[in-house]
Amino acid sequence: MLIRRPTPLVDRDVTDRRLYLGRREFLRNSAWTLAGTATAASALAACGPSEEASAARESVSARVRPLTDVRPAPPRFRVDDPVTDRTDATSYNNFYELGLGKEDPAENADRLKTEPWSVVVDGEVGRPGRIPLEDLLKPHPLEERIYRLRCVEAWSMVIPWIGIPLADVLARFEPTSKAKYVAFETLLDRENLPGQRRNVLDWPYREGLRIDEAMHPLSLLAVGMYGETLPPQNGAPLRLVVPWKYGFKSIKSIVRIRLQETEPMTSWNESAPNEYGFYANVNPKVSHPRWSQAKERRIGSWSKRPTLPFNGYEEQVASLYTGMNLRKQF
Ligand code: MTE
C-alpha cells in the first residue's frame, strides 16, 4: 500500500504477485508436464520457495500452538468459498512493521515479541485499564469463522479465523454514551520491528471504527487461524477482522483500544486521504485513484473475479450506512 515514500501498492507489487501466483500454480498444477526435462528441473529450482522463506515457515510453526475448545460459528459467519491454502495466508502478508515486501513479515516473524502481552482499554468507558491478554480472553468462548479478506490492493483470500466478537469484549468495559468511535493501536517497538525504523507511516499503526461498526456481530477480535494461534506475520497475538472493509482496517498486534467521541485519525487515511478513506468499505464501484476495484484476484487462483459490494456482506451491513454517500465517504 505504500504511498508517500513508497506507496501502498505499486505496479511492482502486482507484478511480483503474478510471478508468485505463477510459481505456486505452476508447482501445484503443472509439475507433471515438466518432470523429467532439464528445463523443467531448472524452472522448478528457480521457482521454488527461497531457503529463507522455508526457514521462516519452520520458525513460524514453533511460534504457534493448537487452539482447543473452539466452536464453529453459525452459518452466517462462514462463507462457502474454498479456504485459502495456509501456506499462502502465512507467507504473503501485509505487515509493514515487519517489512514492506510480501514475504518479509514471515521472514522477520521472530522480531515480534508477543509474550507477555497486555491491552489498554481506555477513553469513554466505565472500567478503563490495562488488562493482560489471558484475562481479556478468559470469559469468552472461542469460535471459528470463515471470512473473505479483501485487500485494497485487489487480491483476496478466505481465512478460517478463530476469535471472539469485538462487541462482547467492548461491553465488558462499559462504554459511556459518549463512545461514538473505537480507535485501535498496534505495538510500537522500534528496537525490534524493522519497519518502524522506516518513515513509511506515522507509527504506531492506527485504525478505527464507528461504534456501531465495532458492535456489529461480524466484527471479530482474532487470536488464531487454521486451528492454531496467530503467527506473528498475521498479527499475533490479537488482531481485528472486519470482513466487509478493505484489509487495512483489520489492524494487527493490538495493544490499545480507545473509545472516544470523535473520529480517530487512522494511519492510511492520514498518509493518503485521497486514496484511503476512514470507512474503506469494499466497493467495486469506487476505484482506487491508481487502479480499479471492480475485480479481484483470489490468492491461489489465476483468474479474476468480480469484487462483491461490502465484500459479499451487503445484506448484513448495508443498513449501517443508510443515507451516506459511500462514493464521497469512502
Ligand atoms: N496491521 C498493521 N499493524 N500493520 C500493517 O501493515 N496491514 C494491513 C492489515 N493490518 C497491516 C495491518 C493490510 S494492508 C492488510 S491487507 C491486512 O493486514 C493483511 O492481513 P494478512 O497479512 O493477515 O493477510
Residues whose N, C-alpha, C, O or C-beta is under 5 A from the ligand:
A	BS01	MTE	A89 Y92 N93 N94 F95 Y96 E97 C151 T186 Y205 Q233 N234 G247 F248 S250 I251 K252
